[in-house]
């Protein structure tokens, strides 16, 4: 099993409406991409100075499955939205 963890720091001008559009896009991915085994995401609730604003965790069978997910057009479209909203994006991928 491979865990794909992503953290997003939003730009200062990002609105709740834009974040809701991101959430809607992310929510649709499991129904469009067969490689996704688990998919959770959400907004930060602590808001400390070290916090990022948003995170997602995706579960995949293996590295090859995650690589297919990354080039899927549905994922590529959501990545474009993430990049437009974010000042910083971090990711960690690990086996478990």
mmCIF file as gemmi writes it, N, C-alpha and C atoms, coordinates in Angstrom:
data_model
loop_
_atom_site.group_PDB
_atom_site.id
_atom_site.type_symbol
_atom_site.label_atom_id
_atom_site.label_alt_id
_atom_site.label_comp_id
_atom_site.label_asym_id
_atom_site.label_entity_id
_atom_site.label_seq_id
_atom_site.pdbx_PDB_ins_code
_atom_site.Cartn_x
_atom_site.Cartn_y
_atom_site.Cartn_z
_atom_site.occupancy
_atom_site.B_iso_or_equiv
_atom_site.pdbx_formal_charge
_atom_site.auth_seq_id
_atom_site.auth_asym_id
_atom_site.pdbx_PDB_model_num
ATOM 1 N N . UNK Axp A 1 ? 0.85 -1.174 0 1 0 ? 1 A 1
ATOM 2 C CA . UNK Axp A 1 ? 0 0 0 1 0 ? 1 A 1
ATOM 3 C C . UNK Axp A 1 ? 0.898 1.239 0 1 0 ? 1 A 1
ATOM 4 N N . UNK Axp A 2 ? 0.52 2.227 -0.783 1 0 ? 2 A 1
ATOM 5 C CA . UNK Axp A 2 ? 1.246 3.485 -0.847 1 0 ? 2 A 1
ATOM 6 C C . UNK Axp A 2 ? 0.33 4.614 -0.381 1 0 ? 2 A 1
ATOM 7 N N . UNK Axp A 3 ? 0.828 5.421 0.532 1 0 ? 3 A 1
ATOM 8 C CA . UNK Axp A 3 ? 0.116 6.618 1.006 1 0 ? 3 A 1
ATOM 9 C C . UNK Axp A 3 ? 0.681 7.831 0.287 1 0 ? 3 A 1
ATOM 10 N N . UNK Axp A 4 ? -0.207 8.66 -0.22 1 0 ? 4 A 1
ATOM 11 C CA . UNK Axp A 4 ? 0.144 9.909 -0.904 1 0 ? 4 A 1
ATOM 12 C C . UNK Axp A 4 ? -0.454 11.026 -0.052 1 0 ? 4 A 1
ATOM 13 N N . UNK Axp A 5 ? 0.407 11.829 0.569 1 0 ? 5 A 1
ATOM 14 C CA . UNK Axp A 5 ? -0.034 12.882 1.486 1 0 ? 5 A 1
ATOM 15 C C . UNK Axp A 5 ? 0.381 14.228 0.903 1 0 ? 5 A 1
ATOM 16 N N . UNK Axp A 6 ? -0.573 15.143 0.799 1 0 ? 6 A 1
ATOM 17 C CA . UNK Axp A 6 ? -0.321 16.458 0.209 1 0 ? 6 A 1
ATOM 18 C C . UNK Axp A 6 ? -0.817 17.54 1.167 1 0 ? 6 A 1
ATOM 19 N N . UNK Axp A 7 ? 0.006 18.564 1.358 1 0 ? 7 A 1
ATOM 20 C CA . UNK Axp A 7 ? -0.348 19.727 2.177 1 0 ? 7 A 1
ATOM 21 C C . UNK Axp A 7 ? -0.364 20.966 1.294 1 0 ? 7 A 1
ATOM 22 N N . UNK Axp A 8 ? -1.371 21.815 1.468 1 0 ? 8 A 1
ATOM 23 C CA . UNK Axp A 8 ? -1.496 23.041 0.675 1 0 ? 8 A 1
ATOM 24 C C . UNK Axp A 8 ? -1.575 24.26 1.577 1 0 ? 8 A 1
ATOM 25 N N . UNK Axp A 9 ? -0.813 25.271 1.222 1 0 ? 9 A 1
ATOM 26 C CA . UNK Axp A 9 ? -0.894 26.589 1.861 1 0 ? 9 A 1
ATOM 27 C C . UNK Axp A 9 ? -1.516 27.499 0.808 1 0 ? 9 A 1
ATOM 28 N N . UNK Axp A 10 ? -2.694 28.037 1.113 1 0 ? 10 A 1
ATOM 29 C CA . UNK Axp A 10 ? -3.399 28.859 0.14 1 0 ? 10 A 1
ATOM 30 C C . UNK Axp A 10 ? -2.856 30.277 0.09 1 0 ? 10 A 1
ATOM 31 N N . UNK Axp A 11 ? -2.985 30.885 -1.075 1 0 ? 11 A 1
ATOM 32 C CA . UNK Axp A 11 ? -2.656 32.299 -1.236 1 0 ? 11 A 1
ATOM 33 C C . UNK Axp A 11 ? -3.618 33.122 -0.375 1 0 ? 11 A 1
ATOM 34 N N . UNK Axp A 12 ? -3.213 34.333 -0.015 1 0 ? 12 A 1
ATOM 35 C CA . UNK Axp A 12 ? -4.012 35.167 0.885 1 0 ? 12 A 1
ATOM 36 C C . UNK Axp A 12 ? -5.392 35.514 0.342 1 0 ? 12 A 1
ATOM 37 N N . UNK Axp A 13 ? -5.549 35.581 -0.978 1 0 ? 13 A 1
ATOM 38 C CA . UNK Axp A 13 ? -6.819 36.009 -1.552 1 0 ? 13 A 1
ATOM 39 C C . UNK Axp A 13 ? -7.778 34.863 -1.878 1 0 ? 13 A 1
ATOM 40 N N . UNK Axp A 14 ? -7.469 33.639 -1.467 1 0 ? 14 A 1
ATOM 41 C CA . UNK Axp A 14 ? -8.326 32.495 -1.766 1 0 ? 14 A 1
ATOM 42 C C . UNK Axp A 14 ? -9.576 32.547 -0.885 1 0 ? 14 A 1
ATOM 43 N N . UNK Axp A 15 ? -10.729 32.437 -1.523 1 0 ? 15 A 1
ATOM 44 C CA . UNK Axp A 15 ? -12.015 32.534 -0.831 1 0 ? 15 A 1
ATOM 45 C C . UNK Axp A 15 ? -12.561 31.152 -0.485 1 0 ? 15 A 1
ATOM 46 N N . UNK Axp A 16 ? -13.539 31.127 0.411 1 0 ? 16 A 1
ATOM 47 C CA . UNK Axp A 16 ? -14.214 29.877 0.753 1 0 ? 16 A 1
ATOM 48 C C . UNK Axp A 16 ? -14.868 29.256 -0.478 1 0 ? 16 A 1
ATOM 49 N N . UNK Axp A 17 ? -15.36 30.077 -1.374 1 0 ? 17 A 1
ATOM 50 C CA . UNK Axp A 17 ? -15.984 29.58 -2.601 1 0 ? 17 A 1
ATOM 51 C C . UNK Axp A 17 ? -14.973 28.813 -3.445 1 0 ? 17 A 1
ATOM 52 N N . UNK Axp A 18 ? -13.763 29.332 -3.549 1 0 ? 18 A 1
ATOM 53 C CA . UNK Axp A 18 ? -12.72 28.644 -4.318 1 0 ? 18 A 1
ATOM 54 C C . UNK Axp A 18 ? -12.3 27.347 -3.638 1 0 ? 18 A 1
ATOM 55 N N . UNK Axp A 19 ? -12.236 27.353 -2.314 1 0 ? 19 A 1
ATOM 56 C CA . UNK Axp A 19 ? -11.88 26.126 -1.585 1 0 ? 19 A 1
ATOM 57 C C . UNK Axp A 19 ? -12.988 25.09 -1.754 1 0 ? 19 A 1
ATOM 58 N N . UNK Axp A 20 ? -14.242 25.538 -1.728 1 0 ? 20 A 1
ATOM 59 C CA . UNK Axp A 20 ? -15.365 24.616 -1.938 1 0 ? 20 A 1
ATOM 60 C C . UNK Axp A 20 ? -15.305 23.996 -3.341 1 0 ? 20 A 1
ATOM 61 N N . UNK Axp A 21 ? -14.884 24.761 -4.337 1 0 ? 21 A 1
ATOM 62 C CA . UNK Axp A 21 ? -14.725 24.22 -5.693 1 0 ? 21 A 1
ATOM 63 C C . UNK Axp A 21 ? -13.624 23.167 -5.715 1 0 ? 21 A 1
ATOM 64 N N . UNK Axp A 22 ? -12.542 23.409 -4.984 1 0 ? 22 A 1
ATOM 65 C CA . UNK Axp A 22 ? -11.473 22.424 -4.874 1 0 ? 22 A 1
ATOM 66 C C . UNK Axp A 22 ? -11.999 21.149 -4.214 1 0 ? 22 A 1
ATOM 67 N N . UNK Axp A 23 ? -12.736 21.305 -3.128 1 0 ? 23 A 1
ATOM 68 C CA . UNK Axp A 23 ? -13.293 20.144 -2.432 1 0 ? 23 A 1
ATOM 69 C C . UNK Axp A 23 ? -14.213 19.341 -3.352 1 0 ? 23 A 1
ATOM 70 N N . UNK Axp A 24 ? -15.006 20.026 -4.148 1 0 ? 24 A 1
ATOM 71 C CA . UNK Axp A 24 ? -15.9 19.35 -5.079 1 0 ? 24 A 1
ATOM 72 C C . UNK Axp A 24 ? -15.098 18.571 -6.125 1 0 ? 24 A 1
ATOM 73 N N . UNK Axp A 25 ? -14.052 19.196 -6.641 1 0 ? 25 A 1
ATOM 74 C CA . UNK Axp A 25 ? -13.201 18.509 -7.61 1 0 ? 25 A 1
ATOM 75 C C . UNK Axp A 25 ? -12.531 17.288 -7.03 1 0 ? 25 A 1
ATOM 76 N N . UNK Axp A 26 ? -12.016 17.419 -5.82 1 0 ? 26 A 1
ATOM 77 C CA . UNK Axp A 26 ? -11.371 16.283 -5.157 1 0 ? 26 A 1
ATOM 78 C C . UNK Axp A 26 ? -12.362 15.168 -4.865 1 0 ? 26 A 1
ATOM 79 N N . UNK Axp A 27 ? -13.557 15.527 -4.44 1 0 ? 27 A 1
ATOM 80 C CA . UNK Axp A 27 ? -14.574 14.527 -4.095 1 0 ? 27 A 1
ATOM 81 C C . UNK Axp A 27 ? -14.952 13.665 -5.295 1 0 ? 27 A 1
ATOM 82 N N . UNK Axp A 28 ? -14.83 14.219 -6.487 1 0 ? 28 A 1
ATOM 83 C CA . UNK Axp A 28 ? -15.174 13.468 -7.674 1 0 ? 28 A 1
ATOM 84 C C . UNK Axp A 28 ? -14.109 12.507 -8.167 1 0 ? 28 A 1
ATOM 85 N N . UNK Axp A 29 ? -12.878 12.666 -7.696 1 0 ? 29 A 1
ATOM 86 C CA . UNK Axp A 29 ? -11.783 11.846 -8.22 1 0 ? 29 A 1
ATOM 87 C C . UNK Axp A 29 ? -11.936 10.339 -7.984 1 0 ? 29 A 1
ATOM 88 N N . UNK Axp A 30 ? -12.347 9.889 -6.792 1 0 ? 30 A 1
ATOM 89 C CA . UNK Axp A 30 ? -12.456 8.433 -6.607 1 0 ? 30 A 1
ATOM 90 C C . UNK Axp A 30 ? -13.427 7.767 -7.585 1 0 ? 30 A 1
ATOM 91 N N . UNK Axp A 31 ? -14.453 8.461 -8.013 1 0 ? 31 A 1
ATOM 92 C CA . UNK Axp A 31 ? -15.389 7.891 -8.975 1 0 ? 31 A 1
ATOM 93 C C . UNK Axp A 31 ? -14.875 7.897 -10.404 1 0 ? 31 A 1
ATOM 94 N N . UNK Axp A 32 ? -13.796 8.635 -10.659 1 0 ? 32 A 1
ATOM 95 C CA . UNK Axp A 32 ? -13.243 8.759 -12.006 1 0 ? 32 A 1
ATOM 96 C C . UNK Axp A 32 ? -11.919 8.021 -12.194 1 0 ? 32 A 1
ATOM 97 N N . UNK Axp A 33 ? -11.248 7.692 -11.089 1 0 ? 33 A 1
ATOM 98 C CA . UNK Axp A 33 ? -9.906 7.114 -11.178 1 0 ? 33 A 1
ATOM 99 C C . UNK Axp A 33 ? -9.886 5.791 -10.402 1 0 ? 33 A 1
ATOM 100 N N . UNK Axp A 34 ? -9.826 4.702 -11.141 1 0 ? 34 A 1
ATOM 101 C CA . UNK Axp A 34 ? -9.927 3.367 -10.537 1 0 ? 34 A 1
ATOM 102 C C . UNK Axp A 34 ? -8.786 3.054 -9.581 1 0 ? 34 A 1
ATOM 103 N N . UNK Axp A 35 ? -7.627 3.669 -9.765 1 0 ? 35 A 1
ATOM 104 C CA . UNK Axp A 35 ? -6.461 3.357 -8.926 1 0 ? 35 A 1
ATOM 105 C C . UNK Axp A 35 ? -6.609 3.825 -7.479 1 0 ? 35 A 1
ATOM 106 N N . UNK Axp A 36 ? -7.514 4.735 -7.208 1 0 ? 36 A 1
ATOM 107 C CA . UNK Axp A 36 ? -7.684 5.259 -5.84 1 0 ? 36 A 1
ATOM 108 C C . UNK Axp A 36 ? -8.344 4.197 -4.977 1 0 ? 36 A 1
ATOM 109 N N . UNK Axp A 37 ? -7.674 3.808 -3.883 1 0 ? 37 A 1
ATOM 110 C CA . UNK Axp A 37 ? -8.22 2.837 -2.93 1 0 ? 37 A 1
ATOM 111 C C . UNK Axp A 37 ? -8.842 3.521 -1.721 1 0 ? 37 A 1
ATOM 112 N N . UNK Axp A 38 ? -8.343 4.685 -1.369 1 0 ? 38 A 1
ATOM 113 C CA . UNK Axp A 38 ? -8.886 5.481 -0.274 1 0 ? 38 A 1
ATOM 114 C C . UNK Axp A 38 ? -8.536 6.927 -0.548 1 0 ? 38 A 1
ATOM 115 N N . UNK Axp A 39 ? -9.387 7.848 -0.082 1 0 ? 39 A 1
ATOM 116 C CA . UNK Axp A 39 ? -9.152 9.255 -0.396 1 0 ? 39 A 1
ATOM 117 C C . UNK Axp A 39 ? -9.851 10.117 0.648 1 0 ? 39 A 1
ATOM 118 N N . UNK Axp A 40 ? -9.056 10.82 1.442 1 0 ? 40 A 1
ATOM 119 C CA . UNK Axp A 40 ? -9.597 11.735 2.443 1 0 ? 40 A 1
ATOM 120 C C . UNK Axp A 40 ? -8.932 13.09 2.257 1 0 ? 40 A 1
ATOM 121 N N . UNK Axp A 41 ? -9.682 14.134 2.555 1 0 ? 41 A 1
ATOM 122 C CA . UNK Axp A 41 ? -9.124 15.482 2.471 1 0 ? 41 A 1
ATOM 123 C C . UNK Axp A 41 ? -9.919 16.395 3.392 1 0 ? 41 A 1
ATOM 124 N N . UNK Axp A 42 ? -9.309 17.544 3.732 1 0 ? 42 A 1
ATOM 125 C CA . UNK Axp A 42 ? -10.03 18.493 4.561 1 0 ? 42 A 1
ATOM 126 C C . UNK Axp A 42 ? -9.208 19.723 4.89 1 0 ? 42 A 1
ATOM 127 N N . UNK Axp A 43 ? -9.926 20.697 5.435 1 0 ? 43 A 1
ATOM 128 C CA . UNK Axp A 43 ? -9.33 21.976 5.826 1 0 ? 43 A 1
ATOM 129 C C . UNK Axp A 43 ? -8.723 21.865 7.225 1 0 ? 43 A 1
ATOM 130 N N . UNK Axp A 44 ? -7.654 22.598 7.447 1 0 ? 44 A 1
ATOM 131 C CA . UNK Axp A 44 ? -7.024 22.642 8.76 1 0 ? 44 A 1
ATOM 132 C C . UNK Axp A 44 ? -7.982 23.273 9.768 1 0 ? 44 A 1
ATOM 133 N N . UNK Axp A 45 ? -8.051 22.716 10.969 1 0 ? 45 A 1
ATOM 134 C CA . UNK Axp A 45 ? -8.923 23.261 12.013 1 0 ? 45 A 1
ATOM 135 C C . UNK Axp A 45 ? -8.144 23.948 13.132 1 0 ? 45 A 1
ATOM 136 N N . UNK Axp A 46 ? -6.827 23.796 13.165 1 0 ? 46 A 1
ATOM 137 C CA . UNK Axp A 46 ? -6.011 24.364 14.238 1 0 ? 46 A 1
ATOM 138 C C . UNK Axp A 46 ? -5.588 25.797 13.933 1 0 ? 46 A 1
ATOM 139 N N . UNK Axp A 47 ? -5.155 26.045 12.708 1 0 ? 47 A 1
ATOM 140 C CA . UNK Axp A 47 ? -4.712 27.376 12.266 1 0 ? 47 A 1
ATOM 141 C C . UNK Axp A 47 ? -3.539 27.921 13.077 1 0 ? 47 A 1
ATOM 142 N N . UNK Axp A 48 ? -2.599 27.041 13.408 1 0 ? 48 A 1
ATOM 143 C CA . UNK Axp A 48 ? -1.393 27.508 14.084 1 0 ? 48 A 1
ATOM 144 C C . UNK Axp A 48 ? -0.441 28.086 13.042 1 0 ? 48 A 1
ATOM 145 N N . UNK Axp A 49 ? 0.612 28.739 13.48 1 0 ? 49 A 1
ATOM 146 C CA . UNK Axp A 49 ? 1.55 29.344 12.525 1 0 ? 49 A 1
ATOM 147 C C . UNK Axp A 49 ? 2.29 28.297 11.706 1 0 ? 49 A 1
ATOM 148 N N . UNK Axp A 50 ? 2.375 27.061 12.177 1 0 ? 50 A 1
ATOM 149 C CA . UNK Axp A 50 ? 3.053 26.011 11.417 1 0 ? 50 A 1
ATOM 150 C C . UNK Axp A 50 ? 2.099 25.192 10.558 1 0 ? 50 A 1
ATOM 151 N N . UNK Axp A 51 ? 0.801 25.454 10.683 1 0 ? 51 A 1
ATOM 152 C CA . UNK Axp A 51 ? -0.2 24.678 9.945 1 0 ? 51 A 1
ATOM 153 C C . UNK Axp A 51 ? -0.246 25.043 8.471 1 0 ? 51 A 1
ATOM 154 N N . UNK Axp A 52 ? -0.533 24.051 7.673 1 0 ? 52 A 1
ATOM 155 C CA . UNK Axp A 52 ? -0.931 24.287 6.289 1 0 ? 52 A 1
ATOM 156 C C . UNK Axp A 52 ? -2.458 24.372 6.282 1 0 ? 52 A 1
ATOM 157 N N . UNK Axp A 53 ? -3.035 24.872 5.207 1 0 ? 53 A 1
ATOM 158 C CA . UNK Axp A 53 ? -4.467 25.153 5.174 1 0 ? 53 A 1
ATOM 159 C C . UNK Axp A 53 ? -5.332 23.952 4.819 1 0 ? 53 A 1
ATOM 160 N N . UNK Axp A 54 ? -4.746 22.988 4.107 1 0 ? 54 A 1
ATOM 161 C CA . UNK Axp A 54 ? -5.553 21.909 3.549 1 0 ? 54 A 1
ATOM 162 C C . UNK Axp A 54 ? -4.649 20.694 3.362 1 0 ? 54 A 1
ATOM 163 N N . UNK Axp A 55 ? -5.221 19.515 3.509 1 0 ? 55 A 1
ATOM 164 C CA . UNK Axp A 55 ? -4.443 18.288 3.297 1 0 ? 55 A 1
ATOM 165 C C . UNK Axp A 55 ? -5.302 17.23 2.63 1 0 ? 55 A 1
ATOM 166 N N . UNK Axp A 56 ? -4.621 16.325 1.942 1 0 ? 56 A 1
ATOM 167 C CA . UNK Axp A 56 ? -5.306 15.146 1.424 1 0 ? 56 A 1
ATOM 168 C C . UNK Axp A 56 ? -4.401 13.942 1.599 1 0 ? 56 A 1
ATOM 169 N N . UNK Axp A 57 ? -5.053 12.789 1.746 1 0 ? 57 A 1
ATOM 170 C CA . UNK Axp A 57 ? -4.349 11.518 1.862 1 0 ? 57 A 1
ATOM 171 C C . UNK Axp A 57 ? -5.011 10.552 0.891 1 0 ? 57 A 1
ATOM 172 N N . UNK Axp A 58 ? -4.211 10.05 -0.043 1 0 ? 58 A 1
ATOM 173 C CA . UNK Axp A 58 ? -4.706 9.06 -0.993 1 0 ? 58 A 1
ATOM 174 C C . UNK Axp A 58 ? -4.02 7.734 -0.769 1 0 ? 58 A 1
ATOM 175 N N . UNK Axp A 59 ? -4.767 6.654 -0.935 1 0 ? 59 A 1
ATOM 176 C CA . UNK Axp A 59 ? -4.238 5.301 -0.792 1 0 ? 59 A 1
ATOM 177 C C . UNK Axp A 59 ? -4.23 4.623 -2.156 1 0 ? 59 A 1
ATOM 178 N N . UNK Axp A 60 ? -3.096 3.99 -2.48 1 0 ? 60 A 1
ATOM 179 C CA . UNK Axp A 60 ? -2.922 3.308 -3.754 1 0 ? 60 A 1
ATOM 180 C C . UNK Axp A 60 ? -2.27 1.954 -3.507 1 0 ? 60 A 1
ATOM 181 N N . UNK Axp A 61 ? -2.522 1.004 -4.405 1 0 ? 61 A 1
ATOM 182 C CA . UNK Axp A 61 ? -1.942 -0.326 -4.233 1 0 ? 61 A 1
ATOM 183 C C . UNK Axp A 61 ? -0.42 -0.29 -4.232 1 0 ? 61 A 1
ATOM 184 N N . UNK Axp A 62 ? 0.161 0.535 -5.107 1 0 ? 62 A 1
ATOM 185 C CA . UNK Axp A 62 ? 1.61 0.58 -5.243 1 0 ? 62 A 1
ATOM 186 C C . UNK Axp A 62 ? 2.011 1.855 -5.986 1 0 ? 62 A 1
ATOM 187 N N . UNK Axp A 63 ? 3.301 2.042 -6.164 1 0 ? 63 A 1
ATOM 188 C CA . UNK Axp A 63 ? 3.823 3.233 -6.826 1 0 ? 63 A 1
ATOM 189 C C . UNK Axp A 63 ? 3.301 3.363 -8.259 1 0 ? 63 A 1
ATOM 190 N N . UNK Axp A 64 ? 3.229 2.255 -8.967 1 0 ? 64 A 1
ATOM 191 C CA . UNK Axp A 64 ? 2.756 2.29 -10.35 1 0 ? 64 A 1
ATOM 192 C C . UNK Axp A 64 ? 1.316 2.779 -10.424 1 0 ? 64 A 1
ATOM 193 N N . UNK Axp A 65 ? 0.47 2.354 -9.501 1 0 ? 65 A 1
ATOM 194 C CA . UNK Axp A 65 ? -0.924 2.815 -9.475 1 0 ? 65 A 1
ATOM 195 C C . UNK Axp A 65 ? -0.989 4.311 -9.211 1 0 ? 65 A 1
ATOM 196 N N . UNK Axp A 66 ? -0.161 4.802 -8.295 1 0 ? 66 A 1
ATOM 197 C CA . UNK Axp A 66 ? -0.162 6.235 -8.024 1 0 ? 66 A 1
ATOM 198 C C . UNK Axp A 66 ? 0.343 7.016 -9.234 1 0 ? 66 A 1
ATOM 199 N N . UNK Axp A 67 ? 1.314 6.478 -9.947 1 0 ? 67 A 1
ATOM 200 C CA . UNK Axp A 67 ? 1.829 7.16 -11.139 1 0 ? 67 A 1
ATOM 201 C C . UNK Axp A 67 ? 0.759 7.234 -12.235 1 0 ? 67 A 1
ATOM 202 N N . UNK Axp A 68 ? -0.069 6.207 -12.369 1 0 ? 68 A 1
ATOM 203 C CA . UNK Axp A 68 ? -1.175 6.263 -13.329 1 0 ? 68 A 1
ATOM 204 C C . UNK Axp A 68 ? -2.199 7.311 -12.906 1 0 ? 68 A 1
ATOM 205 N N . UNK Axp A 69 ? -2.476 7.391 -11.605 1 0 ? 69 A 1
ATOM 206 C CA . UNK Axp A 69 ? -3.381 8.409 -11.056 1 0 ? 69 A 1
ATOM 207 C C . UNK Axp A 69 ? -2.861 9.811 -11.377 1 0 ? 69 A 1
ATOM 208 N N . UNK Axp A 70 ? -1.563 10.017 -11.242 1 0 ? 70 A 1
ATOM 209 C CA . UNK Axp A 70 ? -1 11.349 -11.426 1 0 ? 70 A 1
ATOM 210 C C . UNK Axp A 70 ? -1.154 11.878 -12.847 1 0 ? 70 A 1
ATOM 211 N N . UNK Axp A 71 ? -1.197 11.019 -13.838 1 0 ? 71 A 1
ATOM 212 C CA . UNK Axp A 71 ? -1.341 11.477 -15.22 1 0 ? 71 A 1
ATOM 213 C C . UNK Axp A 71 ? -2.779 11.379 -15.736 1 0 ? 71 A 1
ATOM 214 N N . UNK Axp A 72 ? -3.688 10.902 -14.909 1 0 ? 72 A 1
ATOM 215 C CA . UNK Axp A 72 ? -5.095 10.826 -15.309 1 0 ? 72 A 1
ATOM 216 C C . UNK Axp A 72 ? -5.615 12.245 -15.542 1 0 ? 72 A 1
ATOM 217 N N . UNK Axp A 73 ? -6.322 12.501 -16.643 1 0 ? 73 A 1
ATOM 218 C CA . UNK Axp A 73 ? -6.803 13.855 -16.936 1 0 ? 73 A 1
ATOM 219 C C . UNK Axp A 73 ? -7.662 14.475 -15.828 1 0 ? 73 A 1
ATOM 220 N N . UNK Axp A 74 ? -8.444 13.674 -15.116 1 0 ? 74 A 1
ATOM 221 C CA . UNK Axp A 74 ? -9.256 14.216 -14.019 1 0 ? 74 A 1
ATOM 222 C C . UNK Axp A 74 ? -8.361 14.744 -12.902 1 0 ? 74 A 1
ATOM 223 N N . UNK Axp A 75 ? -7.291 14.019 -12.597 1 0 ? 75 A 1
ATOM 224 C CA . UNK Axp A 75 ? -6.348 14.474 -11.576 1 0 ? 75 A 1
ATOM 225 C C . UNK Axp A 75 ? -5.581 15.69 -12.053 1 0 ? 75 A 1
ATOM 226 N N . UNK Axp A 76 ? -5.145 15.679 -13.302 1 0 ? 76 A 1
ATOM 227 C CA . UNK Axp A 76 ? -4.38 16.804 -13.852 1 0 ? 76 A 1
ATOM 228 C C . UNK Axp A 76 ? -5.201 18.098 -13.757 1 0 ? 76 A 1
ATOM 229 N N . UNK Axp A 77 ? -6.505 18.022 -13.998 1 0 ? 77 A 1
ATOM 230 C CA . UNK Axp A 77 ? -7.371 19.204 -13.903 1 0 ? 77 A 1
ATOM 231 C C . UNK Axp A 77 ? -7.431 19.733 -12.473 1 0 ? 77 A 1
ATOM 232 N N . UNK Axp A 78 ? -7.518 18.84 -11.501 1 0 ? 78 A 1
ATOM 233 C CA . UNK Axp A 78 ? -7.566 19.275 -10.094 1 0 ? 78 A 1
ATOM 234 C C . UNK Axp A 78 ? -6.209 19.842 -9.67 1 0 ? 78 A 1
ATOM 235 N N . UNK Axp A 79 ? -5.13 19.266 -10.156 1 0 ? 79 A 1
ATOM 236 C CA . UNK Axp A 79 ? -3.798 19.794 -9.847 1 0 ? 79 A 1
ATOM 237 C C . UNK Axp A 79 ? -3.661 21.231 -10.345 1 0 ? 79 A 1
ATOM 238 N N . UNK Axp A 80 ? -4.206 21.523 -11.5 1 0 ? 80 A 1
ATOM 239 C CA . UNK Axp A 80 ? -4.157 22.895 -12.02 1 0 ? 80 A 1
ATOM 240 C C . UNK Axp A 80 ? -4.886 23.845 -11.072 1 0 ? 80 A 1
ATOM 241 N N . UNK Axp A 81 ? -6.004 23.411 -10.519 1 0 ? 81 A 1
ATOM 242 C CA . UNK Axp A 81 ? -6.734 24.237 -9.553 1 0 ? 81 A 1
ATOM 243 C C . UNK Axp A 81 ? -5.922 24.408 -8.272 1 0 ? 81 A 1
ATOM 244 N N . UNK Axp A 82 ? -5.333 23.333 -7.782 1 0 ? 82 A 1
ATOM 245 C CA . UNK Axp A 82 ? -4.488 23.404 -6.585 1 0 ? 82 A 1
ATOM 246 C C . UNK Axp A 82 ? -3.369 24.419 -6.789 1 0 ? 82 A 1
ATOM 247 N N . UNK Axp A 83 ? -2.71 24.352 -7.918 1 0 ? 83 A 1
ATOM 248 C CA . UNK Axp A 83 ? -1.602 25.274 -8.189 1 0 ? 83 A 1
ATOM 249 C C . UNK Axp A 83 ? -2.068 26.728 -8.256 1 0 ? 83 A 1
ATOM 250 N N . UNK Axp A 84 ? -3.262 26.953 -8.788 1 0 ? 84 A 1
ATOM 251 C CA . UNK Axp A 84 ? -3.768 28.329 -8.891 1 0 ? 84 A 1
ATOM 252 C C . UNK Axp A 84 ? -4.133 28.908 -7.529 1 0 ? 84 A 1
ATOM 253 N N . UNK Axp A 85 ? -4.482 28.048 -6.582 1 0 ? 85 A 1
ATOM 254 C CA . UNK Axp A 85 ? -4.905 28.499 -5.25 1 0 ? 85 A 1
ATOM 255 C C . UNK Axp A 85 ? -3.777 28.545 -4.23 1 0 ? 85 A 1
ATOM 256 N N . UNK Axp A 86 ? -2.704 27.83 -4.483 1 0 ? 86 A 1
ATOM 257 C CA . UNK Axp A 86 ? -1.685 27.589 -3.454 1 0 ? 86 A 1
ATOM 258 C C . UNK Axp A 86 ? -0.418 28.416 -3.648 1 0 ? 86 A 1
ATOM 259 N N . UNK Axp A 87 ? 0.108 28.878 -2.514 1 0 ? 87 A 1
ATOM 260 C CA . UNK Axp A 87 ? 1.418 29.51 -2.518 1 0 ? 87 A 1
ATOM 261 C C . UNK Axp A 87 ? 2.5 28.464 -2.242 1 0 ? 87 A 1
ATOM 262 N N . UNK Axp A 88 ? 2.111 27.324 -1.665 1 0 ? 88 A 1
ATOM 263 C CA . UNK Axp A 88 ? 3.045 26.254 -1.36 1 0 ? 88 A 1
ATOM 264 C C . UNK Axp A 88 ? 2.297 24.927 -1.31 1 0 ? 88 A 1
ATOM 265 N N . UNK Axp A 89 ? 2.914 23.902 -1.88 1 0 ? 89 A 1
ATOM 266 C CA . UNK Axp A 89 ? 2.363 22.545 -1.838 1 0 ? 89 A 1
ATOM 267 C C . UNK Axp A 89 ? 3.493 21.6 -1.458 1 0 ? 89 A 1
ATOM 268 N N . UNK Axp A 90 ? 3.248 20.754 -0.461 1 0 ? 90 A 1
ATOM 269 C CA . UNK Axp A 90 ? 4.21 19.748 -0.023 1 0 ? 90 A 1
ATOM 270 C C . UNK Axp A 90 ? 3.595 18.37 -0.209 1 0 ? 90 A 1
ATOM 271 N N . UNK Axp A 91 ? 4.422 17.385 -0.486 1 0 ? 91 A 1
ATOM 272 C CA . UNK Axp A 91 ? 3.92 16.016 -0.627 1 0 ? 91 A 1
ATOM 273 C C . UNK Axp A 91 ? 4.919 15.029 -0.052 1 0 ? 91 A 1
ATOM 274 N N . UNK Axp A 92 ? 4.38 13.959 0.48 1 0 ? 92 A 1
ATOM 275 C CA . UNK Axp A 92 ? 5.172 12.836 0.943 1 0 ? 92 A 1
ATOM 276 C C . UNK Axp A 92 ? 4.449 11.569 0.494 1 0 ? 92 A 1
ATOM 277 N N . UNK Axp A 93 ? 5.192 10.629 -0.046 1 0 ? 93 A 1
ATOM 278 C CA . UNK Axp A 93 ? 4.645 9.357 -0.483 1 0 ? 93 A 1
ATOM 279 C C . UNK Axp A 93 ? 5.429 8.265 0.225 1 0 ? 93 A 1
ATOM 280 N N . UNK Axp A 94 ? 4.711 7.371 0.912 1 0 ? 94 A 1
ATOM 281 C CA . UNK Axp A 94 ? 5.404 6.316 1.649 1 0 ? 94 A 1
ATOM 282 C C . UNK Axp A 94 ? 4.625 5.009 1.6 1 0 ? 94 A 1
ATOM 283 N N . UNK Axp A 95 ? 5.369 3.927 1.728 1 0 ? 95 A 1
ATOM 284 C CA . UNK Axp A 95 ? 4.761 2.596 1.748 1 0 ? 95 A 1
ATOM 285 C C . UNK Axp A 95 ? 4.385 2.219 3.17 1 0 ? 95 A 1
ATOM 286 N N . UNK Axp A 96 ? 3.29 1.517 3.282 1 0 ? 96 A 1
ATOM 287 C CA . UNK Axp A 96 ? 2.861 1.039 4.607 1 0 ? 96 A 1
ATOM 288 C C . UNK Axp A 96 ? 2.23 -0.334 4.485 1 0 ? 96 A 1
